[in-house]
Amino acid sequence: MMRITMKLIILLILFVSCIVFANNDSDKKLKIKKLSDNVYQHISSKSVEPWGLVEATGLVVINGTEAHMIDTPWTTPDTKELIEWIEAKGLTLKNTVVTHFHTDASNDLPLLNDLKIKTYATPLTNKLLKSHDKEASSDEISSNTFELIDGVVSVFYPGAGHSEDNIVVWLPKDKILFGGCFVRSLHAKSLGNTGDAVISEWSNSIQNVINRYPDIKLVVPGHGKVGDVSLLTHTQRLALSAKASNKTIKQD
């Protein structure tokens, strides 16, 4: 009787473990959400201490038969899946912009470079990537205001914030701003990972974005839910509070 009971317990443990493992796998699956007729949000996940499983966001912008990726997914399997999704729609991935040097934005530059897909980053981002023994982009964003595709995708360097090199991407047709990790979601109660942040400049840099794009309809943060311009003012308040307390949190 004891042997039977022990066998049942072991089988039950294995069964529960399989369920947990399956749930974890489903949590990490790439998500793609439509924001407009030509703009999609891609969401990938990675376990990060001390926060646990964290979702990171980027965009796919469609212009005719071409697609343009804003930030790479966090993991190579997710990037490959996103490329397959783009190709299944009959589109060609033309290029990719990375908004700063952290891996939740730039992880798969090597893969895209190998595939001969143009990748864009600022000279400062490339310098920071190289200093961390990471591969740089194939092409560089040559100015603080850069037209990747005239009237479709614009890049702007607002000043330092989440990192010294963070940029934002403006989609004028849909009035969508991709803020990346420079912008916090409304649910965020802190600035998150501030290990490479320039907190003294963050609030002023946010104001530069607000001043430059007065007609924003949607703001996409690097982590968390899409919102409106209130995400910018919320981030600004968090930055001012952090500046007053002068505290930083370092993420490996």
WOTA-V392899 format. One record per helix or strand. SS is the DSSP state (A for helix, B for strand). FROM is the first residue (numbers start at 1). TO is the last residue. Records with the same first field share a line. If there is no record, write none. Layout:
# WOTA-V392899
SS = FROM-TO, FROM-TO
This chain:
# WOTA-V392899
A = 2-27, 76-88, 103-106, 109-114, 123-131, 199-212, 230-245
B = 31-36, 39-48, 52-63, 66-70, 92-97, 118-122, 139-141, 145-149, 153-156, 168-171, 176-180, 218-221, 227-227
